[in-house]
């Protein structure tokens, strides 16, 4: 089973391949679609940064103090939030694929 980062990299490589195929097939994607893709990728990267920073902050706040339960609860919440962001990313990828197929 692929890990989280490998899955994200695979999805990004598929988007790049689809974009290249669309360009090479004579179909031009609108500038708006390209701008939306770059904006979405910035948000995806930012969400990963926030997730990592949140876990670090939790560890500093609760890990060093010996409050393992608070750290575990917080990390579970961050994990669930990351899953939500991943599902949004999946939806955005599907929409992007549909747009590329119908250009």
N, C-alpha and C positions, 0 to 999 in steps of 0.2 A: 504494500500500500504506500502511495506517495505521501510524503510529509507536506505540511502546510506550504512551505516555501517552494518546494518542487512543483506543487499543484499550481501556484500562482505564476511561476516561471513558464510552465507549460501553457497556461491560458494566455499569457502575454505573447509567447512565440506563435501561438495559433492566430492571434489577432494580427500580428505583423505579417504572417504568411497570407492571411486572407486579404489584408490591405494590399500587399504586393501583387497578389493574383488579380485583384480588382483593377489595379492600375495597369498591369500588363495585359489584361483582357480588353483594354480599350474603354473600360468604364471608369469614369472619373467620379470620385467621391466629392461631395460638396465640402467647401472649406468649413462650413458649420459642423459637419460630422467629424472632420479631422480635429477641430478645436475641442469638440465634446470629448473625443478620445483622449486628448492630452490632458484635459481638465480632470477626467475620471482617473487617469493614471496618477495625477498629482494627489488626488484625494485618497487613492488606495495606498500610496506611499506614506502619506501623512497619518492615515489610520494605523499603519504598522508602527510608525514612530511613536504614536500616542500609546499604543498597547505596550510596547517595550518600556517606554518611560514610566507608564503606570505601574508595571510590575517592579521596576527598579525602586520607585518611590514606596511601594508597599513593603518591599524588603527592608529598605532603610528605616521605615517607620515602625514596622512590626517584627521583622526578622531579627534585628539586633536586640530588640527588647525582650525577645523570648516569647512573644505572643504568636505562636505558630497557628493557632486557630483563626485569628484575625487575618493573618497572611493567606491562609488557605481559602477562606471565604472570599477575600478580595480577589485572589487570583482566579477563582471559579467565576466570579462576576465578570472580570476582564475576559476570560475565555469565552463566556457566553456572548458578550458584546462583540468579540472578534468573529464569532460564528455568524452573527447578524450582519456584520459588515461584509463577510465573505458571501453570504446569500445575496446581498445587494449587488456585489460584484458579479456574481453568476447571472443575475437578471440583466445587468448592463451588458455583459458579454453576449447574451442571447439577443438582446435588442440590436447590438452592434452587428452581429452576424446576420440578422434579418435585413438590416439596412444595406449591408454590403452585398447580400445576395440579390437584392431588388434594385440595385442602382443601375 
